[in-house]
Amino acid sequence: MQIWTGLGNPGAQYALHRHNVGFMAADVIAEAHGFSPWQKKFRSLTAEGRLGRYRVLLVKPQTYMNDSGDAVQQALRFFKLDLDALTVFHDELDLAPFKVKVKVGGGTAGHNGLRSIDAHLGPDFRRVRIGIGHPGPGRKDLVTPHVLGNYARAELEPLSDMLAALAAEAEWLAAGDDARFMSEVARRMHDE
């Protein structure tokens, strides 16, 4: 079993925020691969399914971003899994919009969801970083409104394309082939 956590904030008013792109990724993966209906468990919404021969539990913490770590820790503990079973999908300011990069470990870059998971479990988990772009160098005052702002209408098509590519290539991620996953997602985005 692998635990794939999409980070976001619960509630319709946050649904299209850039900060909720982790939730969006979980939703699209669940839909594309016929996962079970979402149910409440571990202070989260969870859906279970298969990506090829791999069992995956998708988790969308309903705790708000700054307490995501508790929900993730509950899921890992329940299945008696270590950090190597965890993948976290989150928005990344320091990546161009709709770029997708995977890495294991690292800092939190001010991301409250990552900070919470790090505080509960340590930093050595796999992250799928989904670029939202930065509002501009030296413009710290614009970061919060950018992150907590809705995607613009013009961004919805590339957002949809990126999420579809991510879901289509998710089996590479489940297999642990992060490099192939990234290259296939990039290829699909380039072909669009």
C-alpha positions in Angstrom: 0.0 0.0 0.0 1.2 3.5 -0.8 -0.3 6.7 0.7 -0.6 9.5 -1.8 -1.6 12.8 -0.1 -2.9 15.8 -2.0 -2.6 19.0 0.0 -5.3 21.6 0.0 -7.8 23.3 2.2 -11.4 21.9 2.5 -14.4 23.9 1.4 -15.8 25.1 -1.8 -14.4 28.6 -1.4 -10.9 27.2 -1.7 -11.6 24.7 -4.6 -9.8 26.6 -7.4 -7.0 28.2 -5.3 -3.5 27.5 -6.5 -2.8 26.2 -3.0 -5.3 23.4 -3.6 -3.7 21.9 -6.7 -2.7 18.9 -4.6 -6.4 18.1 -3.9 -7.1 18.6 -7.7 -4.3 16.0 -8.5 -5.8 13.5 -6.1 -9.3 14.0 -7.6 -8.1 13.5 -11.1 -6.1 10.4 -10.3 -9.1 8.9 -8.5 -11.4 9.6 -11.4 -9.0 8.5 -14.1 -8.2 5.2 -12.4 -11.7 4.3 -11.1 -10.8 4.5 -7.4 -13.4 3.9 -4.7 -15.8 6.7 -3.7 -14.3 9.2 -1.3 -15.0 8.4 2.4 -14.1 10.1 5.7 -11.1 8.5 7.5 -8.0 9.7 9.3 -9.4 13.3 9.5 -9.3 13.1 5.7 -11.2 12.1 2.6 -9.8 8.9 1.3 -10.2 6.8 -1.9 -8.6 3.5 -2.6 -7.6 1.9 -5.9 -4.9 0.4 -8.0 -2.3 1.9 -10.4 -1.2 -1.2 -12.3 -0.2 -3.7 -9.7 0.2 -1.1 -7.0 -2.4 -0.4 -4.2 -2.7 3.3 -3.5 -4.7 5.2 -0.9 -5.4 8.7 -1.9 -5.7 11.1 1.1 -7.0 14.6 1.1 -6.6 16.0 4.7 -9.7 17.9 5.9 -7.7 19.6 8.7 -6.6 22.7 6.8 -3.1 23.0 5.5 -1.3 23.7 8.8 -2.4 20.4 10.4 -2.1 18.1 7.4 0.7 16.2 9.2 -1.7 14.7 11.8 -4.0 13.3 9.1 -1.0 11.8 7.1 0.5 10.3 10.2 -2.8 8.6 11.1 -3.0 7.0 7.7 0.6 5.8 7.8 0.2 4.4 11.3 -3.0 2.6 10.5 -1.3 0.7 7.6 2.0 0.3 9.6 3.9 2.1 6.8 7.1 4.0 6.8 7.9 7.3 5.1 9.0 5.6 1.9 5.3 4.7 1.3 4.3 8.4 1.3 4.0 10.7 -1.7 2.7 14.3 -1.2 1.3 16.4 -4.1 1.6 20.1 -3.4 1.8 23.6 -5.0 5.3 24.9 -5.6 6.0 28.7 -5.9 9.6 28.1 -7.3 8.5 26.2 -10.3 7.0 27.6 -13.5 3.2 27.2 -13.7 2.2 23.6 -14.7 5.7 22.2 -14.4 5.8 18.9 -12.4 9.0 17.8 -10.5 9.5 14.9 -8.1 12.0 14.8 -5.3 12.5 13.1 -2.0 13.2 15.2 1.1 14.1 18.8 1.3 12.9 21.9 3.0 9.3 23.3 3.4 9.9 26.6 1.6 7.3 28.2 3.8 4.6 25.7 2.8 2.4 25.1 5.8 1.2 21.7 4.7 4.8 20.5 4.1 5.9 22.1 7.4 3.2 20.2 9.3 4.1 16.8 7.7 7.8 17.5 8.3 7.0 18.3 12.0 5.0 15.0 12.5 7.1 12.6 10.4 10.4 14.3 9.3 11.4 15.6 5.9 12.3 12.3 4.0 9.1 11.8 2.0 8.6 12.0 -1.8 7.1 15.2 -3.0 5.3 15.8 -6.4 5.9 19.5 -6.8 3.3 21.2 -9.0 4.5 24.6 -10.3 2.3 27.6 -9.7 4.9 30.2 -10.5 6.0 33.1 -8.4 4.3 36.5 -8.6 7.6 38.3 -9.0 11.1 38.7 -7.4 11.1 40.8 -4.3 7.3 40.8 -4.1 6.7 38.9 -0.9 3.6 41.0 -0.4 2.1 39.3 -3.5 2.9 35.7 -2.5 -0.1 35.1 -0.2 -2.7 36.5 -2.6 -1.1 34.6 -5.4 -1.1 31.2 -3.6 -4.5 31.7 -2.1 -5.9 33.1 -5.3 -8.0 31.2 -7.8 -6.5 30.0 -11.1 -7.3 32.6 -13.8 -9.7 31.6 -16.5 -6.8 31.5 -19.0 -5.0 29.0 -16.8 -7.8 26.5 -16.6 -7.0 24.7 -19.9 -3.3 24.2 -19.1 -4.2 23.2 -15.6 -6.6 20.6 -16.9 -4.0 19.3 -19.4 -1.3 19.1 -16.6 -3.6 17.2 -14.2 -4.7 14.8 -17.0 -1.0 14.1 -17.9 -0.2 13.6 -14.2 -3.1 11.1 -13.8 -2.3 9.3 -17.1 1.4 8.7 -16.1 0.7 8.0 -12.4 1.6 4.3 -12.7 5.3 5.3 -13.2 5.2 7.1 -9.9 3.6 4.1 -8.2 6.4 1.9 -9.7 9.0 4.3 -8.2 10.3 5.5 -11.6 10.2 9.2 -10.8 12.4 10.2 -13.8 10.1 8.4 -16.3 7.0 9.9 -14.6 8.5 13.4 -15.0 9.6 12.9 -18.6 6.2 11.4 -19.6 4.2 14.2 -18.0 6.5 16.8 -19.7 6.1 15.0 -23.0 2.3 15.0 -22.8 2.3 18.7 -21.8 4.6 19.5 -24.8 2.4 17.6 -27.2 -0.8 19.4 -26.1 
